[in-house]
């Protein structure tokens, strides 16, 4: 019996197709890089698929980064030290290396589909959590599900002894089915132990919960509990311990957070939640 279906492409044909697609992406990237000179990241489309191009840039530290470094030295607490990448081509290479290593370990991260001097192109893995949370058309129930999934995925990452570096809502993505992590330019492993990197992740993520879910205390607590249930016990205990040990910083934030801007406000709220967790 003969089949009327089209024959499947051979491996050689697939390889040629991929080579052609990659060449198209490189040509498109060179064109778009000229049009978006100076942009750190920007989105493009090719054959009805979305991609992101990221260029190397020199990072600029804010006064909060410098203040954090000073406080870290005075308190002898490395967790408070700024770990913002210096930027430039070497920082971009380091991020590309992290992306490949995490992908090889089965972590859901963007794939590098093309790269050149001072840039690389990534496939799009979904809408950042900030977009989901700010969207008035997304129901509270949907938002709860998405945030719960984010908490669980971060906890599972930590359960493998891995960390993100800056797991804010804008650095996590969801496509309606699968969840993934974005933007790995900040890696604190040069100054922190793996346990400290994971604890720092938890603190930054909880800060993001308070920042974007400020009007929904119940959702914040449910998200933290979802993380606690799957995270390594040591990471959770260390996170609570840190929140209770930095009593001087907590006291200063309690007095001054109204005058220090939103980051200080949400840092105070995060520490307050953790210091009273379970009470």
ABEGO torsion letter per residue (X at the ends): XBBABBBBBBAAAAAAAAAAAAAAAAAAAAAAAAAABGBABBBBBBGGBBBBBBBBBBBBBBAAAAAAAAAAAAAGBAAABBABBAEEAAAAAAAAAAAAAAAAAGBBBBBBABBBBGBBBBBBAEBBAAAAAABAABBAAAAAAAAAAAAAAAAAAAAAGBBAGBBBAAABBBAGABBBBBGAABBAAAABBAAAAAAAAAAAAAAAAAAAAAABAAAAAAAAAAAAAABBAAAAAAAAAAAAABAAAAAAAAAAAAAAEAAAAAAAAAAAAAAABGX
